Amino acid sequence: QVQVVQSGGGLVQPGGSLGLACACVADGYDFSAFAMGWYRQAPGKQRELVAFIRSDGITKYADSVKGRFTISRDNAKNTVYLQMNALKPEDTAVYYCNVGNYVINYRPLEYWGQGTQVTVSS
C-alpha cells in the first residue's frame, strides 16, 4: 500500500516563491526505487506533468517551468519537493504529487497526492 500526502502551496504574488512537499508511506516498497512526479491542473485544462525526478536523481522539467522550478528528493525521509520561484499567474493550478516509474519516459502509477492549490495573484 502506498499513501501520498502533500503539504505546502497557497497564495503568492507574481514573482514570489512557494514550496511543495510530498511524503510517501510505502509499506513493503523501497521509495528510492520510484520515480516521482509533480503534475498540475488549471481550471478547464488537462493535467500536465510539470517535473519528475528519477530514482537516480536525474530530473526533467516542462518547458514552461524550466529555470524557475526545482524538484528534489530526500530518500531518507521518503519525501519529494517542488521549489517554485519567479511564479507567474499562469502557474495557478492544483498541483498533484505522483509516484511513478521511468521507462524511456515518466510513467505515472495509480498513487496520487490529494492535490494542493497554488494561486499566483496580485
PyMOL commands that set and color helices and strands:
alter all, ss='L'
color gray80, all
select helices_A, chain A and resi 31-33+75-77+89-91
alter helices_A, ss='H'
color red, helices_A
select strands_A, chain A and resi 2-8+10-12+18-26+35-41+48-53+59-61+69-74+79-84+93-102+106-112+116-120
alter strands_A, ss='S'
color yellow, strands_A
deselect
rebuild
show_as cartoon
